[in-house]
């Protein structure tokens, strides 16, 4: 199952933060593909921590 199919199938279960992460991934797909998982974790943790 690809990313878009998973998003559609589980959309009703996502939190607001997960929705924001999905939107970021959709808008920045090429950047995400080239990024290391550690860098993405820092990005999302920092955004979530200081977004509220």
PyMOL commands that set and color helices and strands:
alter all, ss='L'
color gray80, all
select helices_A, chain A and resi 3-13+16-27+29-34+37-50
alter helices_A, ss='H'
color red, helices_A
deselect
rebuild
show_as cartoon
